[in-house]
Amino acid sequence: MMGGCPVFVATVCPTLTGSKVHPTASSSHARRQKSGRSVTMTTSFPKISDGLSAIAKTHDALLCDVWGVLHNGVNVYVDAADALQRFRAQGGKVVMITNSPRPSPGVIAQFAELGVPDGVCDAVVTSGDVTRTLIEQAEGSVWLLGPERDEPLFDGLAVKRGDEAFCNTIVCTGLFHDEVETPEDYRTRLTVLAARKVPMICANPDLIVERGDRMIHCAGSLAKLYAELGGEVRIAGKPHAPIYALARKTLAELPGDAVDPSRIIAVGDGMPTDVKGAVDNGVDLLYISAGIHSAEYGPADNPDAAALEAFMAAQGVTPTAWMPRLTWQRNG
């Protein structure tokens, strides 16, 4: 899940052409607990505090974010996992949609490592999955800007690998040492690459992710800097269309009846990715408010409704509904 802004404005599998700045609360840390009951209408979009059980009455499929909704890279959010299992038990379909640069098998393996229980989803779609198409289209040699753990992104691809000095394309999956580095540590080398007009493929559009109780810079933060330096950036993950197209295709291929598009809802807490992606791609949105933006509108577990509505108005978006944290129901 993504924190921070600006949002990258681009077309499908595009060259990055500009940016738009939104407020952010990158220093806030979401403390997740169950929400209260009852549905309120104090904002222009309803608070669904009965939990996901209320959404299950009006929607048949979820496109659900992973980081910040299901887990934070260290701890699994048990209530969220339970809610997803119950949604599926009632016949709902769940496709996890994440900006992880890993292809989907790697994310599924990470679920097991973290202790995510079985049965939370039907399928996983990642930014890494759709980024592989961009990599295949790259001309000349490609250089991986990111940790060695992201090497599986290239598995099975007939691409020429190169080094930083002579590459024709950068494939950015993140910082080499994201626990200690910041984008500023890369300014000099990115300046050189931008001057050479080497395009960058960003495999993870997230700027910041919450890992445990720390905020970690992601590939999107390097792509943002690269664009500011005049570099060309290509993105296929959230909020852009390719990852939503793959998610819809994956959903359509699941067993059972086809899902009416109007009964699909996205779940997420990242304004530049989850929210913008749902809005731009015509998908209903369940906004999880107790995330990285929670400091903008009061306590994480009990946000000020007027402040939340003002925050959303400033972004120019109106979610279908919101709840502090993903849960089935208070006493469910």
ChimeraX attribute file (.defattr): number of C-alpha atoms within 10 A of each C-alpha:
attribute: neighborCount
match mode: 1-to-1
recipient: residues
	/A:1	33
	/A:2	31
	/A:3	30
	/A:4	25
	/A:5	24
	/A:6	19
	/A:7	21
	/A:8	25
	/A:9	15
	/A:10	19
	/A:11	15
	/A:12	13
	/A:13	20
	/A:14	16
	/A:15	18
	/A:16	21
	/A:17	15
	/A:18	14
	/A:19	15
	/A:20	10
	/A:21	12
	/A:22	14
	/A:23	14
	/A:24	19
	/A:25	16
	/A:26	21
	/A:27	15
	/A:28	20
	/A:29	19
	/A:30	22
	/A:31	13
	/A:32	19
	/A:33	16
	/A:34	19
	/A:35	22
	/A:36	17
	/A:37	14
	/A:38	13
	/A:39	14
	/A:40	12
	/A:41	11
	/A:42	12
	/A:43	18
	/A:44	15
	/A:45	14
	/A:46	16
	/A:47	22
	/A:48	25
	/A:49	25
	/A:50	20
	/A:51	27
	/A:52	22
	/A:53	19
	/A:54	15
	/A:55	19
	/A:56	20
	/A:57	9
	/A:58	12
	/A:59	20
	/A:60	22
	/A:61	24
	/A:62	28
	/A:63	30
	/A:64	24
	/A:65	25
	/A:66	23
	/A:67	23
	/A:68	28
	/A:69	25
	/A:70	27
	/A:71	23
	/A:72	20
	/A:73	18
	/A:74	14
	/A:75	14
	/A:76	19
	/A:77	19
	/A:78	17
	/A:79	21
	/A:80	22
	/A:81	23
	/A:82	18
	/A:83	21
	/A:84	24
	/A:85	20
	/A:86	20
	/A:87	24
	/A:88	19
	/A:89	12
	/A:90	11
	/A:91	12
	/A:92	19
	/A:93	25
	/A:94	26
	/A:95	22
	/A:96	22
	/A:97	29
	/A:98	30
	/A:99	28
	/A:100	26
	/A:101	31
	/A:102	27
	/A:103	22
	/A:104	21
	/A:105	14
	/A:106	17
	/A:107	20
	/A:108	14
	/A:109	11
	/A:110	14
	/A:111	18
	/A:112	11
	/A:113	10
	/A:114	14
	/A:115	13
	/A:116	19
	/A:117	14
	/A:118	10
	/A:119	14
	/A:120	22
	/A:121	20
	/A:122	15
	/A:123	17
	/A:124	23
	/A:125	28
	/A:126	29
	/A:127	28
	/A:128	29
	/A:129	25
	/A:130	23
	/A:131	26
	/A:132	23
	/A:133	14
	/A:134	19
	/A:135	20
	/A:136	13
	/A:137	9
	/A:138	19
	/A:139	12
	/A:140	13
	/A:141	16
	/A:142	24
	/A:143	19
	/A:144	23
	/A:145	21
	/A:146	21
	/A:147	14
	/A:148	10
	/A:149	11
	/A:150	20
	/A:151	13
	/A:152	15
	/A:153	22
	/A:154	18
	/A:155	10
	/A:156	8
	/A:157	12
	/A:158	9
	/A:159	16
	/A:160	14
	/A:161	14
	/A:162	16
	/A:163	14
	/A:164	15
	/A:165	11
	/A:166	14
	/A:167	20
	/A:168	22
	/A:169	24
	/A:170	24
	/A:171	25
	/A:172	26
	/A:173	29
	/A:174	28
	/A:175	23
	/A:176	17
	/A:177	11
	/A:178	16
	/A:179	12
	/A:180	10
	/A:181	13
	/A:182	17
	/A:183	20
	/A:184	11
	/A:185	12
	/A:186	14
	/A:187	15
	/A:188	9
	/A:189	11
	/A:190	22
	/A:191	17
	/A:192	14
	/A:193	24
	/A:194	18
	/A:195	11
	/A:196	14
	/A:197	14
	/A:198	19
	/A:199	23
	/A:200	28
	/A:201	31
	/A:202	30
	/A:203	34
	/A:204	29
	/A:205	34
	/A:206	31
	/A:207	26
	/A:208	22
	/A:209	22
	/A:210	25
	/A:211	18
	/A:212	14
	/A:213	14
	/A:214	14
	/A:215	19
	/A:216	22
	/A:217	26
	/A:218	28
	/A:219	27
	/A:220	31
	/A:221	26
	/A:222	28
	/A:223	31
	/A:224	23
	/A:225	17
	/A:226	22
	/A:227	22
	/A:228	14
	/A:229	16
	/A:230	15
	/A:231	24
	/A:232	19
	/A:233	26
	/A:234	24
	/A:235	31
	/A:236	30
	/A:237	31
	/A:238	28
	/A:239	28
	/A:240	25
	/A:241	20
	/A:242	22
	/A:243	27
	/A:244	25
	/A:245	13
	/A:246	17
	/A:247	20
	/A:248	17
	/A:249	11
	/A:250	15
	/A:251	22
	/A:252	14
	/A:253	11
	/A:254	15
	/A:255	9
	/A:256	9
	/A:257	8
	/A:258	11
	/A:259	17
	/A:260	11
	/A:261	14
	/A:262	13
	/A:263	16
	/A:264	22
	/A:265	25
	/A:266	25
	/A:267	25
	/A:268	32
	/A:269	29
	/A:270	31
	/A:271	28
	/A:272	26
	/A:273	28
	/A:274	27
	/A:275	28
	/A:276	20
	/A:277	23
	/A:278	25
	/A:279	18
	/A:280	12
	/A:281	15
	/A:282	14
	/A:283	22
	/A:284	23
	/A:285	26
	/A:286	28
	/A:287	26
	/A:288	24
	/A:289	26
	/A:290	30
	/A:291	29
	/A:292	28
	/A:293	26
	/A:294	27
	/A:295	19
	/A:296	19
	/A:297	20
	/A:298	15
	/A:299	15
	/A:300	24
	/A:301	20
	/A:302	15
	/A:303	18
	/A:304	17
	/A:305	17
	/A:306	13
	/A:307	14
	/A:308	19
	/A:309	19
	/A:310	15
	/A:311	17
	/A:312	17
	/A:313	12
	/A:314	11
	/A:315	16
	/A:316	10
	/A:317	15
	/A:318	18
	/A:319	20
	/A:320	17
	/A:321	21
	/A:322	25
	/A:323	25
	/A:324	27
	/A:325	30
	/A:326	32
	/A:327	26
	/A:328	26
	/A:329	20
	/A:330	14
	/A:331	8
	/A:332	12
